[in-house]
Structures are given as structure tokens and as C-alpha cells.
Amino acid sequence: MPQTRPRSYLHRAIEAHVPQKVLRDFWYALRYGADAPRSDSAIFVDASAVNFTLARTTYPKRFRRHYSGSVLPGDWDLDRIDVEQNMKLVSCRMRWEQGAEWGDTPVFKRLSEEIAAGGRPDDCDTIEALTARYAALDELYRETRQRGRLLTKAELPDGFRREHGGILVHVGRDGTCLRGGGGAHRFAIARILGLKDTPAQLGVVHPDALRGGFLKDLLAPKAQANPDPSPVQ
């Protein structure tokens, strides 16, 4: 991945809204007791069963990472679209299932256009940096397939706070797991490999999911079979 200048813990904590999260966690502990969700917690999901993503039309800004662990009522969890429509997932399938070059995928073309227009998508300001980023994703795919699981953020050198920065997943009223807007490539790897215990950052939780005990079921990994460990072609 492209090298970025290291930031202090305080800078990252402020950027990740940690003070607000701590206060919210404290309030939820008083209100919900032992079943209270904790911000940035790791939950473990079957990537093959996460079939929907929020459509971003009802609450376009509310469900970013700083709302991790928030309990919100309403019909937000019904505003969903097919996860397979995601451009990054489509591109990853082209690369890892069909053998396409990254340069021929929709995501690489789009990010290349943004760089040409003076943008810095995913901290890449040159095509060389973008190429290096996607080469690193190829390596992550290979390693994950060999290992049979995705590492949690706590197991990675860039781990910051619990599962912050991982695959963002919201929990709907009936326990349905809904993709958020973060960790798209990690999610694509897990879905393509059929990983059953995929670590994800807890997003927004519907109160009915809390009352129904669905969140509790997601907090611990289940046993999973290793996928095919054969090398990437």
C-alpha cells in the first residue's frame, strides 16, 4: 500500500470521534446493560450471507464509522440494494475469478480518471501508486486464501481501536447484516472466498435487533472450514 505519514494516537482518536463514542458507550451501558453495543466492536459475519448494502438515500451521512455502535430506530434498514451491484465487488470478481487485469476493471478506470483530474483517491496521486495499491490487494487475497480467514484489525500493524477501519456492517431489525461504506476490498475478498467468520466493524444497530438478541450472536466467531489454499494463478 502507498506509504502515508504516521499520525499520532490523539489525532486518530479525534478523527475517529473516539471521545463521543466513549460517552455514548457509557450511556448505552447504563441503558441496555450487558447487551449494550460498543463502538468499533468486532462482529463476525458470513460474507456469503451479507447480500445487501444500504442505499444511502434515506440517511446519506449518518452511517459513517463515527456512528459505530449507535442504536437507531426507524426504517433505515429497509432501504437496501443488492450488494453485488457494488463497483468494487464487481471489479474484484473480474480480477480474482475471471483473471482480468486491474486496468480493465471499472474501479481502476474510475480511480485513474480521478487521479488525472487532480484527485487523490485512496491516498494515491499517481497511476504508479494506484498500481502498487492493487498489487498489495492481490497479495492480501493470496494470503487470506492460504490462511483461510481475514485477520482482525487488532492483529494488523495498523490496528487502532478494536475493529475500527475494518469492513463496516450494520445490523437490521431482524439481524440482517447490511454492508456500509468501508472496507469494500476486504469484504470482496471474504465474499469471493466464502469466509464464514469475517471480522467486521459494528455499524448502526436497530433496536429490534438488540431486543431480539441478534447482536449477541455476531460477537463471537463460529468455526469455519478453510477455503481452497491453492496458490493464485
C-alpha positions as CSV (number, residue, x, y, z in Angstrom):
1,M,0.0,0.0,0.0
2,P,1.2,3.6,-0.5
3,Q,3.1,5.0,2.5
4,T,1.4,7.7,4.4
5,R,2.8,9.9,7.1
6,P,2.1,8.4,10.5
7,R,-0.4,10.2,12.7
8,S,-0.4,10.4,16.5
9,Y,-2.9,8.4,18.5
10,L,-4.6,11.7,19.6
11,H,-5.0,12.8,16.0
12,R,-6.5,9.5,15.0
13,A,-8.8,9.4,18.1
14,I,-10.2,12.9,17.3
15,E,-10.6,11.9,13.7
16,A,-12.4,8.7,14.7
17,H,-14.7,10.6,17.1
18,V,-13.4,8.4,20.0
19,P,-14.4,10.9,22.8
20,Q,-18.0,10.9,21.6
21,K,-18.0,7.1,21.2
22,V,-16.8,6.6,24.8
23,L,-19.5,8.8,26.1
24,R,-22.1,7.0,24.0
25,D,-20.8,3.6,25.1
26,F,-21.1,4.7,28.8
27,W,-24.7,5.9,28.3
28,Y,-25.7,2.7,26.5
29,A,-24.1,0.6,29.2
30,L,-26.4,2.3,31.7
31,R,-29.4,2.0,29.4
32,Y,-29.0,-1.5,27.9
33,G,-26.8,-3.3,30.5
34,A,-24.6,-6.2,29.5
35,D,-26.2,-6.3,26.0
36,A,-25.2,-2.8,25.1
37,P,-23.3,-2.4,21.8
38,R,-19.8,-1.0,22.0
39,S,-18.5,1.4,19.3
40,D,-15.9,-0.1,16.9
41,S,-16.6,-3.6,18.2
42,A,-15.7,-6.6,16.0
43,I,-18.6,-8.7,14.9
44,F,-18.2,-11.9,12.8
45,V,-20.4,-12.4,9.8
46,D,-20.8,-14.9,7.0
47,A,-19.7,-12.8,4.0
48,S,-21.8,-15.0,1.7
49,A,-24.9,-14.1,3.6
50,V,-24.3,-10.3,3.6
51,N,-26.4,-9.8,0.5
52,F,-27.5,-6.1,0.8
53,T,-25.9,-2.7,1.3
54,L,-27.7,0.4,2.5
55,A,-28.8,2.5,-0.5
56,R,-27.6,5.8,1.1
57,T,-30.8,7.6,0.1
58,T,-32.6,7.8,3.4
59,Y,-29.6,8.6,5.6
60,P,-26.7,9.5,3.3
61,K,-24.4,10.9,6.0
62,R,-25.5,9.2,9.2
63,F,-23.9,5.8,8.8
64,R,-20.2,6.6,8.6
65,R,-17.8,5.0,11.0
66,H,-18.3,7.6,13.7
67,Y,-21.8,6.2,14.3
68,S,-20.3,2.7,15.1
69,G,-22.4,1.1,17.8
70,S,-25.3,3.6,17.6
71,V,-28.8,2.2,18.3
72,L,-31.2,3.9,15.9
73,P,-34.9,3.1,15.3
74,G,-36.8,3.7,12.1
75,D,-36.9,2.1,8.7
76,W,-33.3,2.8,7.6
77,D,-32.6,-0.9,7.5
78,L,-35.2,-1.4,4.8
79,D,-33.5,1.0,2.3
80,R,-31.2,-1.5,0.7
81,I,-29.8,-2.7,-2.6
82,D,-28.1,-5.8,-3.9
83,V,-24.5,-5.9,-2.7
84,E,-23.4,-7.4,-6.0
85,Q,-24.1,-4.1,-7.7
86,N,-21.1,-2.6,-5.9
87,M,-18.4,-1.5,-8.4
88,K,-15.5,-2.6,-6.2
89,L,-17.0,-6.1,-5.7
90,V,-17.7,-6.4,-9.5
91,S,-14.1,-5.4,-10.2
92,C,-12.6,-7.8,-7.6
93,R,-14.7,-10.7,-9.2
94,M,-13.3,-9.7,-12.6
95,R,-9.8,-9.8,-11.2
96,W,-9.8,-12.8,-8.9
97,E,-12.4,-15.0,-10.6
98,Q,-12.0,-14.2,-14.2
99,G,-8.3,-13.2,-14.4
100,A,-8.8,-9.7,-15.7
101,E,-6.1,-7.1,-15.4
102,W,-6.8,-4.4,-12.8
103,G,-6.5,-1.8,-15.6
104,D,-9.6,-3.3,-17.3
105,T,-11.8,-3.2,-14.2
106,P,-14.4,-0.4,-13.6
107,V,-12.8,0.6,-10.2
108,F,-9.3,1.1,-11.6
109,K,-10.6,3.1,-14.6
110,R,-12.7,5.3,-12.4
111,L,-9.8,6.0,-9.9
112,S,-7.4,6.6,-12.8
113,E,-9.8,9.3,-14.1
114,E,-9.9,10.9,-10.6
115,I,-6.1,11.0,-10.4
116,A,-6.0,12.5,-13.9
117,A,-8.4,15.2,-12.7
118,G,-6.1,16.1,-9.8
119,G,-7.7,13.9,-7.2
120,R,-6.1,11.7,-4.6
121,P,-8.4,8.6,-4.3
122,D,-7.4,6.1,-1.6
123,D,-4.3,8.3,-1.0
124,C,-3.0,7.6,-4.5
125,D,-1.9,10.6,-6.5
126,T,-0.3,8.8,-9.4
127,I,-1.1,5.7,-11.5
128,E,2.1,4.1,-10.1
129,A,0.8,4.5,-6.6
130,L,-2.6,3.1,-7.6
131,T,-1.0,0.1,-9.4
132,A,1.0,-0.6,-6.2
133,R,-2.1,-0.4,-4.1
134,Y,-3.9,-3.0,-6.2
135,A,-0.8,-5.2,-6.3
136,A,-0.9,-5.2,-2.5
137,L,-4.6,-6.2,-2.7
138,D,-3.6,-9.2,-4.8
139,E,-1.1,-10.2,-2.1
140,L,-3.8,-9.8,0.6
141,Y,-6.1,-12.0,-1.4
142,R,-3.4,-14.7,-1.8
143,E,-2.5,-14.6,1.9
144,T,-6.2,-14.7,3.0
145,R,-6.9,-17.7,0.8
146,Q,-3.9,-19.6,2.2
147,R,-4.7,-18.6,5.8
148,G,-8.4,-19.4,5.4
149,R,-9.6,-16.2,7.2
150,L,-9.2,-12.5,7.3
151,L,-7.2,-11.1,10.2
152,T,-8.9,-8.7,12.6
153,K,-7.8,-5.1,12.6
154,A,-6.3,-5.8,16.1
155,E,-4.0,-8.4,14.5
156,L,-2.7,-5.9,11.9
157,P,0.2,-3.4,12.4
158,D,-2.2,-0.5,11.6
159,G,-4.7,-1.6,14.2
160,F,-6.1,1.4,16.1
161,R,-9.2,0.7,18.2
162,R,-11.0,-2.6,18.2
163,E,-12.2,-3.2,14.6
164,H,-12.1,0.5,13.6
165,G,-11.2,0.7,9.9
166,G,-12.5,-2.8,9.0
167,I,-15.5,-3.9,7.0
168,L,-18.4,-1.7,8.1
169,V,-21.6,-3.7,8.7
170,H,-24.9,-2.5,10.1
171,V,-27.4,-4.8,11.9
172,G,-31.1,-4.6,10.8
173,R,-34.2,-5.2,12.9
174,D,-34.2,-9.0,12.1
175,G,-30.5,-9.5,12.4
176,T,-29.9,-8.9,8.7
177,C,-26.3,-7.7,8.2
178,L,-26.1,-4.8,5.8
179,R,-22.9,-3.5,4.2
180,G,-21.8,0.0,5.0
181,G,-19.3,2.1,3.1
182,G,-16.0,1.0,4.5
183,G,-13.7,-2.0,3.9
184,A,-15.1,-2.8,0.4
185,H,-12.0,-4.7,-0.8
186,R,-11.7,-6.8,2.4
187,F,-15.4,-7.6,2.1
188,A,-14.9,-8.6,-1.6
189,I,-12.1,-11.0,-0.6
190,A,-14.2,-12.5,2.1
191,R,-17.2,-12.9,-0.1
192,I,-15.3,-14.4,-3.0
193,L,-13.6,-16.9,-0.7
194,G,-16.8,-17.7,1.1
195,L,-15.4,-16.9,4.6
196,K,-17.9,-17.7,7.3
197,D,-16.2,-15.8,10.2
198,T,-15.4,-12.5,8.6
199,P,-14.4,-9.8,11.1
200,A,-16.3,-6.5,10.6
201,Q,-16.6,-3.2,12.4
202,L,-20.0,-2.9,14.0
203,G,-22.0,-0.1,12.4
204,V,-25.5,1.1,13.3
205,V,-27.8,-1.3,15.2
206,H,-31.6,-1.4,15.0
207,P,-33.2,-1.6,18.5
208,D,-35.3,-4.6,17.5
209,A,-32.0,-6.5,16.7
210,L,-30.8,-5.6,20.2
211,R,-34.0,-6.8,21.8
212,G,-34.0,-10.0,19.7
213,G,-30.5,-10.9,20.7
214,F,-29.2,-10.8,17.1
215,L,-26.2,-8.7,18.0
216,K,-25.1,-11.1,20.7
217,D,-24.9,-13.8,18.1
218,L,-22.5,-11.8,16.0
219,L,-19.9,-11.0,18.7
220,A,-18.1,-14.3,18.6
221,P,-16.7,-16.2,15.6
222,K,-18.0,-19.6,14.7
223,A,-15.9,-22.5,13.4
224,Q,-15.2,-22.2,9.7
225,A,-13.8,-24.6,7.1
226,N,-10.7,-23.4,5.3
227,P,-11.2,-22.5,1.6
228,D,-9.0,-23.9,-1.1
229,P,-5.4,-23.0,-0.2
230,S,-4.1,-23.4,-3.7
231,P,-1.9,-20.6,-5.0
232,V,-3.4,-17.7,-7.0
233,Q,-3.0,-18.2,-10.8
